[in-house]
Amino acid sequence: MNANKARHYDWIWQYPKWPEFTWEGEQLQPLLRRAYDHLGQLKGKMSSVAGQQEFTLDALLTNIVASSAIENEKVDVNAVRSSLARQLNIDDNRPIKVSAQSEGLANIMRDAVTAWQQPLTLITLLQWHSWLFQGQGSLMQKIAPGQLRGEAPMQIVSGPLLKPRVHFQAPPKEVLEAELEIFIQWFNESETGSADPLIRAAIAHLWFVTIHPFEDGNGRITRALTDRALAQSDQNSIRLFAMSEAIFEHKNSYYEILEHTQKHGTDITRWLLWFVETLTISVEGALAKIDRTVFKSKFWAKYSNKSFSELQRKVLNRLLDGDFKQGINATQYQRVAKVSKATATRHLSDLLAQAVLTKLPGGGRSTRYQIVKSGTA
């Protein structure tokens, strides 16, 4: 063997400089400026929104649901919402029966974003993992909640059982506790350090998911940890945007950039670019939601003297909530309102005559209608 031949490393944690990450700061600066500009707009616009607690509740709920959906896990949305509302002392006008699972998921989110002033510990992470699988008895034979993974190699694989493709292999069990100790120390010390807060959150995400300390649930715990880092970044326990939702919407690129980064050296510029851009997308979504909320409030104030039917109100609220971004046609109205085609057409004609709706370009059976925007601001 040629002594001068460079050693081949399969995984990022095998590189000699791990975990001393490097990146190209000049490439990141434009994206960081844009991200902070959006975050500033978000904080400013929230002051004009009535019912900020409801907005916060919805953002945290979206984060939980989306983080689970990334792993193809479904949760009882209504139960989790009730659990979150109760734990955050937010009035819930539609409480329903909660479950052990919904309580556990709400516990993780509450602790991640409201206990951000507490130092991170191994006990914290083990508690989150225990909560994650709370109330899921059928999984308990395969997963040990609140415990680190066992001796078997931790691999992320896909494809045929006899010839799987290994996307990633985590550090071995014998170094796991040492790796976690280094990470936890960095996480706590970097909070008050000079690191850019968004870069710190991105590093925390990559670093922890690379350690992959549990048999299952690593992605969801990683994203909860990212939420804590983001809560710490603005010294605020209230989360106004749901980054996991943006990650879910770009799920394929999320896994692709993680796999690429975990197979190469400790220059993580590409990962940081992806993270900051995706975070900005999530903030843009929150800004759009605030705009819709304000517009909706002004809309109903303007048309408070109109005698809409309950079915018309239902459809108008769906339009105001952005559910039909391309406008609504008679068939869609029929499905939402659960009325006949003739009734749907009559309702739409009435709303058109009252100048509440306007026709979009096009015609015939595919004619679409949208809310009249002028004069409501």
Secondary structure, 3 states (H helix, E strand, C coil): CCCCCCCCCCCHHHCCCCCCCECCHHHHHHHHHHHHHHHHHHHHHHCCCCCHHHHHHHHHHHHHHHHHHHCCCCCCHHHHHHHHHHHCCCCCCCCCCCCHHHHHHHHHHHHHHHCCCCCCCHHHHHHHHHHHCCCCHHHCCCCCCCCCCCCCCCEEEECCCCCCEEEEECCCHHHHHHHHHHHHHHHHHHCCCCCCHHHHHHHHHHHHHHHCCCCCCHHHHHHHHHHHHHHHHCCCCCCCCCHHHHHHHCHHHHHHHHHHHHCCCCECHHHHHHHHHHHHHHHHHHHHHHHHHHHHHHHHHHCCCCCCCHHHHHHHHHHHCCCCCCCECHHHHHHHHCCCHHHHHHHHHHHHHCCCEEECCCCHHHCCEEECCCCCC
